[in-house]
Amino acid sequence: MAVARSLCAGALCAALAVSSLVLPRAARADSNGVPPVDGAWVGKLVDIYWDQTSKGSVRPKQSFRTKVDADINQDGGDVTLTIVFDHPFPIDGASALAQIVLEGSAGNYHVNAGMSGVGSATFSGSTNRAGTTLVLTGFVASNDFTHQVTIKLKKSKNQ
């Protein structure tokens, strides 16, 4: 009986060893910007922001909406997003930005990007499988305002 068990165990080990050589390995996605997000995009920005300087205001929370045009340059997994606002984005109590430039990376249906300067920004988002829609969520902060932002983009048909 022990000999039969030994032969059976040996045959099982040999079968597993052969199957590991013969069976294909699991496919891995190329993470260098799949799907590519390079190109021109159009969409909308929805922003809720809090005025940190309102000194006990009953309504420190404000909202801001605008249409946006975005140009995304991609080199492998590296991306640069230039987002242009139809209406200037209120960065603090005294100034607004006509555009922001974010740098980051893309891969496996995900994009992340940020910037520092007048206002620090961090965004993260994902695309659909075809790479034709992109939704970014993030935060922009200055000494005066804290923004919670959602940007919904569609790839421009003019490409």
C-alpha positions as CSV (number, residue, x, y, z in Angstrom):
1,M,0.0,0.0,0.0
2,A,2.8,2.4,0.9
3,V,4.5,1.6,-2.5
4,A,1.2,2.4,-4.3
5,R,0.8,5.7,-2.5
6,S,4.4,6.6,-3.2
7,L,4.0,5.9,-7.0
8,C,0.7,7.9,-7.0
9,A,2.3,10.8,-5.3
10,G,5.3,10.7,-7.7
11,A,3.0,10.6,-10.7
12,L,1.0,13.5,-9.4
13,C,4.2,15.6,-8.8
14,A,5.4,14.7,-12.3
15,A,2.1,15.8,-13.8
16,L,2.1,19.1,-12.0
17,A,5.7,19.8,-13.1
18,V,4.9,19.0,-16.7
19,S,1.7,21.1,-16.6
20,S,3.6,24.1,-15.3
21,L,5.9,23.9,-18.3
22,V,3.1,23.4,-20.8
23,L,0.3,25.7,-19.6
24,P,0.5,29.3,-20.7
25,R,1.4,31.9,-18.2
26,A,-1.3,34.5,-17.1
27,A,-1.4,37.5,-19.4
28,R,-0.2,40.8,-18.0
29,A,-1.4,44.2,-19.2
30,D,1.1,46.7,-20.4
31,S,0.9,49.4,-17.7
32,N,2.5,52.1,-19.8
33,G,-0.6,54.2,-20.5
34,V,-3.1,51.5,-21.4
35,P,-5.4,52.8,-22.9
36,P,-3.6,55.8,-24.2
37,V,-5.1,59.1,-23.1
38,D,-3.0,61.4,-25.3
39,G,-5.0,64.0,-27.2
40,A,-7.7,66.7,-26.9
41,W,-10.6,66.4,-24.5
42,V,-13.7,68.4,-23.6
43,G,-15.9,68.3,-20.6
44,K,-17.2,69.9,-17.3
45,L,-15.7,70.8,-14.0
46,V,-17.9,70.7,-10.8
47,D,-16.3,72.2,-7.7
48,I,-17.3,72.6,-4.1
49,Y,-15.0,74.8,-2.1
50,W,-14.7,76.1,1.4
51,D,-13.6,79.7,2.1
52,Q,-11.1,79.3,5.0
53,T,-11.0,83.1,5.5
54,S,-14.7,83.5,6.1
55,K,-14.3,83.9,9.9
56,G,-17.4,82.1,11.1
57,S,-19.5,82.8,8.0
58,V,-22.8,81.0,8.0
59,R,-22.0,79.8,4.4
60,P,-18.3,79.1,4.0
61,K,-19.1,76.4,1.3
62,Q,-19.4,77.7,-2.3
63,S,-19.8,76.0,-5.6
64,F,-18.2,76.6,-9.0
65,R,-19.0,75.0,-12.4
66,T,-17.4,75.6,-15.8
67,K,-16.7,73.9,-19.1
68,V,-13.2,72.8,-19.7
69,D,-10.9,71.9,-22.6
70,A,-8.0,69.6,-21.8
71,D,-4.9,68.7,-23.7
72,I,-3.1,65.5,-22.5
73,N,0.4,64.7,-23.7
74,Q,1.5,61.2,-23.0
75,D,4.9,59.6,-23.3
76,G,4.7,56.0,-22.2
77,G,3.3,56.1,-18.7
78,D,4.1,59.8,-18.1
79,V,1.3,62.4,-18.7
80,T,1.0,66.2,-18.7
81,L,-2.6,67.5,-18.5
82,T,-3.2,71.1,-19.5
83,I,-6.8,72.1,-18.4
84,V,-8.2,75.4,-19.7
85,F,-11.3,76.8,-18.0
86,D,-14.1,78.7,-19.8
87,H,-14.5,80.7,-16.6
88,P,-11.4,81.4,-14.4
89,F,-11.0,78.9,-11.5
90,P,-11.1,80.8,-8.1
91,I,-7.8,79.7,-6.5
92,D,-8.0,82.1,-3.5
93,G,-9.9,85.3,-2.4
94,A,-7.9,87.5,-4.7
95,S,-7.0,85.5,-7.8
96,A,-8.3,83.0,-10.3
97,L,-6.6,80.7,-12.9
98,A,-7.4,80.5,-16.6
99,Q,-5.6,77.1,-16.8
100,I,-3.7,74.6,-14.7
101,V,-1.0,72.2,-15.8
102,L,-0.8,68.8,-14.0
103,E,2.0,66.2,-14.3
104,G,1.7,62.5,-13.4
105,S,1.3,59.1,-14.8
106,A,-1.2,56.8,-16.5
107,G,-1.5,53.1,-16.8
108,N,-4.1,50.3,-16.7
109,Y,-7.1,52.6,-17.1
110,H,-5.9,55.0,-14.3
111,V,-4.5,58.5,-14.4
112,N,-3.0,60.5,-11.5
113,A,-1.5,64.0,-11.7
114,G,-0.7,67.0,-9.5
115,M,0.8,70.4,-9.4
116,S,2.3,72.7,-6.8
117,G,2.5,76.5,-6.8
118,V,-0.2,79.1,-6.3
119,G,-2.6,76.3,-5.4
120,S,-1.5,72.7,-4.8
121,A,-3.6,70.1,-6.7
122,T,-3.8,66.3,-6.7
123,F,-6.1,64.4,-9.0
124,S,-6.8,60.7,-9.6
125,G,-9.2,59.2,-12.1
126,S,-10.0,56.4,-14.5
127,T,-11.0,55.9,-18.1
128,N,-13.5,53.6,-19.7
129,R,-12.1,50.5,-21.6
130,A,-11.9,52.4,-24.9
131,G,-10.1,55.4,-23.4
132,T,-12.8,57.8,-24.7
133,T,-14.1,59.1,-21.3
134,L,-12.0,60.2,-18.3
135,V,-13.3,61.1,-14.8
136,L,-10.9,62.9,-12.5
137,T,-11.5,63.7,-8.9
138,G,-9.2,65.6,-6.6
139,F,-8.4,68.5,-4.4
140,V,-7.0,71.9,-4.9
141,A,-5.8,73.9,-1.9
142,S,-4.5,77.4,-1.3
143,N,-4.2,79.4,1.9
144,D,-7.8,80.7,1.4
145,F,-9.8,77.9,-0.3
146,T,-10.0,74.2,-0.2
147,H,-11.6,72.7,-3.3
148,Q,-13.2,69.3,-3.9
149,V,-13.2,68.9,-7.7
150,T,-14.7,66.5,-10.2
151,I,-13.8,66.8,-13.9
152,K,-15.6,64.7,-16.5
153,L,-14.0,64.6,-19.9
154,K,-14.8,63.0,-23.3
155,K,-12.2,62.6,-26.0
156,S,-12.7,65.2,-28.7
157,K,-14.1,63.9,-31.9
158,N,-11.8,66.4,-33.9
159,Q,-8.8,64.0,-33.7
